[in-house]
Amino acid sequence: MHPVATKPQVRKILVVSYAYLTAATGVILLRRDFEFLLYLAVMSVIIIAVLAVYRRAGLSCALLWQFSFWGLLHMIGGLTPIPDAWHAVDTTAVVYNWRIIPGYLKYDQLVHGYGVGLTTWLVWQALSSRVRDHDGGPLCPTPGMLAVCATAGMGFGALNEVVEFIATLILPSTNVGDHINTGWDLVSNFVGATVAGTVIYVIGWRRYHRHRKAS
């Protein structure tokens, strides 16, 4: 069972999160980069959704901090300029389009995988806090159970692709990219969910058996 974040810890995380969102809003208004306001709205919805899960099922402080950091990575990605040599000629010069390994890995793909990995972890924490094992003890992190969590995480990642597609329809310019970019985003989601599920299995399995031996 994971330690649930206390209310003072949650308030501190929210203060930090809304501080960088407020700063990002100021930058957006100064640059008149209004299409990025949609992403701020999405971030606000994500914060509300995570808080709702926290209130119903309880989430760890570590996970909540990681989500806050993920939001910061989004703000940095969309608003921080980069040299022209760091991105493809048909993309805008922001960190989102930074080709960390040209031809193979982009900053945006790392952020996608990281976010879906966190979502997989969130689903596991919510599930394990509400569902008990067959003998009434903590839920065992079996491969099948974690596959369900990873699939749920990838589902939320796919929902993000829907939001990005809608953005391309209603905004004059975005950093979303073409269908190939969408495909790589989905691959990144799969990798992030798989890595998260594997880590949860390795760590959770040990904790589960330590608990069973102690009980």
Residue pairs with C-beta under 8 A, 6 or more apart in sequence:
1 128
1 129
1 138
2 58
2 59
2 60
2 63
2 125
2 128
2 129
3 60
3 61
4 58
4 59
4 60
4 129
5 13
5 54
5 58
5 59
5 60
5 61
5 64
6 61
9 61
9 64
10 51
10 54
10 64
13 61
13 64
13 65
13 68
14 47
16 68
17 47
17 68
17 71
17 72
20 71
20 72
20 75
21 40
21 43
21 44
21 71
21 75
23 75
24 36
24 40
24 75
24 79
25 37
25 40
27 33
27 79
28 34
28 36
28 37
28 40
28 79
31 79
33 79
35 167
35 171
35 172
35 173
35 174
36 78
36 79
38 167
38 170
38 171
39 74
39 78
42 160
42 163
43 71
43 74
43 75
46 67
46 71
47 71
50 59
50 64
50 67
50 122
53 59
53 122
53 126
54 64
56 126
57 125
57 126
57 129
57 130
58 125
58 129
59 122
59 125
59 126
60 125
63 118
63 121
63 122
63 125
66 118
66 121
67 118
67 122
70 111
70 114
70 115
70 118
73 111
73 114
74 111
76 95
77 94
77 95
77 96
77 107
77 108
77 111
78 94
78 95
78 96
78 175
79 94
80 94
80 95
81 93
81 94
81 95
82 93
82 94
82 95
82 97
82 98
83 93
84 93
86 93
86 97
86 98
86 99
87 93
87 94
87 97
87 98
87 99
88 97
88 99
91 97
91 175
91 177
92 173
92 175
94 175
95 107
96 106
96 107
96 108
96 111
96 175
97 106
97 107
97 108
97 175
98 106
98 107
99 105
99 106
100 106
100 107
100 110
106 184
108 175
108 177
108 181
108 185
109 184
109 185
109 187
109 188
110 188
112 157
112 160
112 185
112 188
112 189
112 192
113 188
113 189
113 191
113 192
113 195
114 192
115 157
115 160
115 192
116 153
116 154
116 156
116 157
116 188
116 189
116 192
116 193
116 196
117 153
117 192
117 193
117 195
117 196
118 196
119 152
119 153
119 156
119 157
119 193
120 146
120 149
120 150
120 152
120 153
120 192
120 193
120 196
120 197
120 200
121 149
121 196
121 200
122 153
123 148
123 149
123 152
123 153
124 141
124 145
124 146
124 149
124 200
124 204
127 139
127 145
127 148
127 149
128 138
128 139
128 141
131 139
132 138
132 139
133 139
133 140
137 211
137 212
137 215
138 208
138 211
139 145
140 205
140 208
141 200
141 201
141 204
141 205
141 208
143 201
146 197
146 200
146 201
147 197
149 197
149 200
150 193
150 194
150 196
150 197
151 193
153 189
153 192
153 193
153 196
154 186
154 189
154 190
154 193
157 185
157 186
157 189
157 192
157 193
158 186
158 189
161 182
161 185
161 186
164 174
164 176
164 182
165 176
165 182
167 174
167 176
168 174
168 176
176 182
